Amino acid sequence: MTLSELPEIQITRNLRSTRLRLRIDGQQIKLTAPVFCTQRQIQNFIQQSESWMIKTWQAQQEKNQQIDRSLPLELKLFNRAAPIQITYQSQKQNFIFDDQQNCVAISDRYPESYLKQFVIAYAKQYLPPYLHQVSLECGLSYQVCHIRQPKTRWGSCSAKQNIMLNSGLILFDESIVRYLCVHELAHTQYFDHSVRFWSLVQKFDPNHKVHRQILKNTSMPYWWSES
């Protein structure tokens, strides 16, 4: 494979960027560049990164071929004792959730997208009160909780102590969700990853190192990443 056989590189100039950065995102190759970079600098950087791009692209494609693309028949969510049973059928609504029967019916028009819609809706309903509960347990307050779907972050805490949680968290066990909540709440006290920050996390989650690795190393299902 050569550079010419790769997909066209999408170049974005960012005011906050201080260096050139390449990443493989699904079926796309994206390059973020500082606004002061010249076209020649960008082209030189691409040429110097040719081997890395080819190697990473090929590895990504091999990984994609191994992904299980079957739709799940049940979904284990962080705050439910039993998995939610899933059916796919012809219906007007994108999804119909029956809380009492612990099941959800997904429209078979675009099942991957509608399954993700259900997870997002569920996360918006249950993650904010869960964060509030952990906040009370730890005695660490925050301002507002936002539920979003960033591709590269599980959570964040702003300088104004507003916390963002990734809706995909609900696909993990409760211990992992709690770790992420503790992590972001600790940032309300220490806006860094200093020794003091990790000591505070350790206080409320003694197994945080294990939980962090699970969160870091677990791949999301294909329908979440691509829909």
Phi, psi and omega per residue, in radians:
M1 nan 2.493 3.103
T2 -2.080 2.996 -3.123
L3 -1.048 -0.614 -3.096
S4 -1.192 -0.348 -3.131
E5 -1.503 -0.176 3.112
L6 -1.361 2.775 3.056
P7 -1.063 2.730 3.109
E8 -1.055 2.318 -3.099
I9 -1.361 2.208 3.108
Q10 -1.533 2.026 -3.069
I11 -1.783 2.217 3.118
T12 -2.179 2.309 3.060
R13 -1.697 2.296 -3.043
N14 -2.201 2.268 -3.126
L15 -1.099 -0.516 -3.073
R16 -1.549 -0.192 -3.116
S17 -1.290 2.446 3.110
T18 -1.988 -0.108 3.142
R19 -2.654 2.867 3.082
L20 -1.329 2.417 -3.100
R21 -2.496 2.252 3.111
L22 -1.896 2.543 3.020
R23 -2.667 2.569 3.054
I24 -1.647 2.109 -3.088
D25 -2.192 1.688 -3.103
G26 1.136 -2.044 3.119
Q27 -1.766 0.346 -3.098
Q28 -2.207 2.654 3.010
I29 -2.020 2.146 -3.051
K30 -2.082 2.417 3.100
L31 -2.162 2.183 3.080
T32 -1.828 2.257 -3.072
A33 -2.255 2.539 3.018
P34 -1.111 2.689 -3.089
V35 -1.144 -0.415 -3.080
F36 -1.492 -0.072 -3.126
C37 -1.242 2.410 3.082
T38 -1.488 2.850 3.110
Q39 -1.098 -0.618 3.118
R40 -1.126 -0.726 3.110
Q41 -1.091 -0.697 3.131
I42 -1.133 -0.803 -3.139
Q43 -1.118 -0.695 3.099
N44 -1.095 -0.719 3.132
F45 -1.117 -0.727 3.124
I46 -1.100 -0.763 3.138
Q47 -1.117 -0.708 3.129
Q48 -1.182 -0.436 -3.099
S49 -1.681 0.138 -3.043
E50 -0.984 -0.849 -3.105
S51 -1.078 -0.746 -3.141
W52 -1.111 -0.759 -3.112
M53 -1.106 -0.788 -3.118
I54 -1.114 -0.811 -3.131
K55 -1.097 -0.801 -3.110
T56 -1.186 -0.711 -3.141
W57 -1.088 -0.807 -3.132
Q58 -1.113 -0.708 3.110
A59 -1.117 -0.675 3.141
Q60 -1.149 -0.714 -3.136
Q61 -1.177 -0.682 3.092
E62 -1.113 -0.695 3.117
K63 -1.133 -0.710 -3.127
N64 -1.108 -0.601 -3.129
Q65 -1.201 -0.400 -3.119
Q66 -1.595 -0.122 -3.084
I67 -1.229 2.355 3.059
D68 -1.303 1.996 -3.087
R69 -1.799 0.360 3.046
S70 -1.446 2.447 3.129
L71 -1.304 2.449 -3.100
P72 -1.250 2.602 3.078
L73 -1.738 -0.112 3.045
E74 -2.671 2.787 -3.073
L75 -2.398 2.091 3.092
K76 -1.572 2.038 -3.133
L77 -1.909 2.670 -2.912
F78 -1.009 -0.521 -3.005
N79 -1.961 0.285 -3.136
R80 -2.099 2.391 -3.103
A81 -1.197 -0.629 -3.117
A82 -2.046 2.591 3.115
P83 -1.096 2.573 3.039
I84 -1.363 2.261 3.127
Q85 -1.427 2.421 -3.039
I86 -2.091 2.353 2.979
T87 -2.182 2.634 3.114
Y88 -2.066 2.173 -3.026
Q89 -2.683 2.927 3.100
S90 -1.377 2.142 -3.126
Q91 -2.824 2.781 -3.137
K92 -1.285 -0.756 -3.119
Q93 -1.260 2.556 3.105
N94 -1.093 -0.712 3.043
F95 -2.677 2.648 3.092
I96 -2.246 1.999 -3.087
F97 -1.796 2.215 3.065
D98 -1.912 1.752 -3.084
D99 -1.115 -0.694 -3.090
Q100 -1.185 -0.708 -3.126
Q101 -1.537 -0.076 3.102
N102 1.007 0.870 -3.134
C103 -2.569 2.776 3.106
V104 -2.424 2.371 3.069
A105 -1.803 2.204 -3.094
I106 -1.905 2.328 3.081
S107 -1.093 2.378 -3.116
D108 -1.476 0.134 3.088
R109 -1.191 -0.961 3.067
Y110 -2.362 1.274 -2.968
P111 -1.051 -0.661 -3.137
E112 -1.084 -0.830 -3.120
S113 -1.135 -0.720 -3.089
Y114 -1.287 -0.522 3.049
L115 -1.153 -0.718 3.094
K116 -1.149 -0.672 3.092
Q117 -1.028 -0.725 3.119
F118 -1.087 -0.799 -3.140
V119 -1.058 -0.741 3.136
I120 -1.105 -0.783 3.140
A121 -1.093 -0.724 3.126
Y122 -1.125 -0.746 3.140
A123 -1.093 -0.713 -3.138
K124 -1.138 -0.498 3.138
Q125 -1.413 -0.676 -2.953
Y126 -1.887 -0.398 -3.122
L127 -1.241 -0.774 3.136
P128 -1.005 -0.819 3.102
P129 -1.154 -0.512 3.105
Y130 -1.200 -0.753 3.076
L131 -1.038 -0.719 3.116
H132 -1.070 -0.729 3.119
Q133 -1.079 -0.802 3.131
V134 -1.140 -0.637 3.104
S135 -1.038 -0.760 3.123
L136 -1.168 -0.689 3.137
E137 -1.111 -0.650 -3.084
C138 -1.581 -0.278 -3.068
G139 1.230 0.524 3.139
L140 -2.067 2.029 -3.066
S141 -1.642 2.809 3.098
Y142 -2.538 3.097 -3.097
Q143 -1.683 -1.187 -3.040
V144 -2.320 2.587 3.063
C145 -1.945 2.191 3.076
H146 -1.946 2.426 3.081
I147 -1.928 2.068 -3.081
R148 -2.396 -3.075 -3.097
Q149 -2.279 0.972 3.095
P150 -1.176 2.645 -3.070
K151 -1.451 -0.393 -2.987
T152 -2.078 0.019 -3.108
R153 -2.351 2.474 3.053
W154 -1.552 -0.370 3.134
G155 -3.030 2.960 3.093
S156 -2.789 2.812 3.078
C157 -2.363 2.150 -3.095
S158 -1.466 2.978 3.112
A159 -1.091 -0.410 3.107
K160 -1.538 0.137 3.129
Q161 1.157 0.561 2.975
N162 -1.600 2.287 -3.070
I163 -1.881 2.348 3.042
M164 -1.933 2.315 3.062
L165 -2.108 2.406 3.103
N166 -1.335 2.245 -3.083
S167 -1.077 -0.425 3.120
G168 -1.134 -0.220 3.125
L169 -1.016 -0.535 -3.050
I170 -1.178 -0.181 3.093
L171 -1.434 -0.073 3.110
F172 -1.739 2.941 3.050
D173 -1.132 2.761 -3.117
E174 -1.023 -0.630 -3.120
S175 -1.047 -0.596 3.134
I176 -1.281 -0.737 3.114
V177 -1.094 -0.743 3.138
R178 -1.109 -0.711 3.094
Y179 -1.013 -0.812 -3.100
L180 -1.116 -0.669 3.099
C181 -1.108 -0.786 3.104
V182 -1.062 -0.753 -3.131
H183 -0.997 -0.872 -3.102
E184 -1.245 -0.614 3.091
L185 -1.141 -0.615 3.097
A186 -1.108 -0.484 3.110
H187 -1.214 -0.286 3.067
T188 -1.227 -0.322 3.114
Q189 -1.784 -0.673 -3.117
Y190 -2.309 1.931 -3.041
F191 -1.521 0.871 -3.134
D192 -2.825 -2.982 3.056
H193 -2.073 0.885 -3.124
S194 -1.370 3.065 3.085
V195 -1.041 -0.698 -3.139
R196 -1.123 -0.657 3.111
F197 -1.086 -0.886 -3.098
W198 -1.177 -0.504 3.068
S199 -1.141 -0.665 3.114
L200 -1.196 -0.715 3.076
V201 -1.073 -0.771 3.130
Q202 -1.018 -0.638 -3.120
K203 -1.049 -0.673 -3.058
F204 -1.821 -0.154 3.070
D205 -2.585 1.507 -3.100
P206 -1.041 -0.410 -3.131
N207 -1.762 0.454 -3.033
H208 -1.065 -0.538 -3.126
K209 -1.154 -0.733 3.100
V210 -1.149 -0.796 -3.127
H211 -1.102 -0.665 3.131
R212 -1.119 -0.731 3.137
Q213 -1.165 -0.686 3.099
I214 -1.071 -0.795 3.140
L215 -1.108 -0.653 -3.097
K216 -1.289 -0.610 -2.979
N217 -1.766 -0.107 -3.124
T218 -1.541 2.208 3.126
S219 -1.469 2.489 3.073
M220 -1.387 2.677 3.118
P221 -1.102 2.695 -3.041
Y222 -1.027 -0.633 -3.083
W223 -1.201 -0.379 3.067
W224 -1.394 -0.731 -3.047
S225 -1.327 -0.513 -3.008
E226 -1.856 -0.337 -3.075
S227 -1.425 nan nan
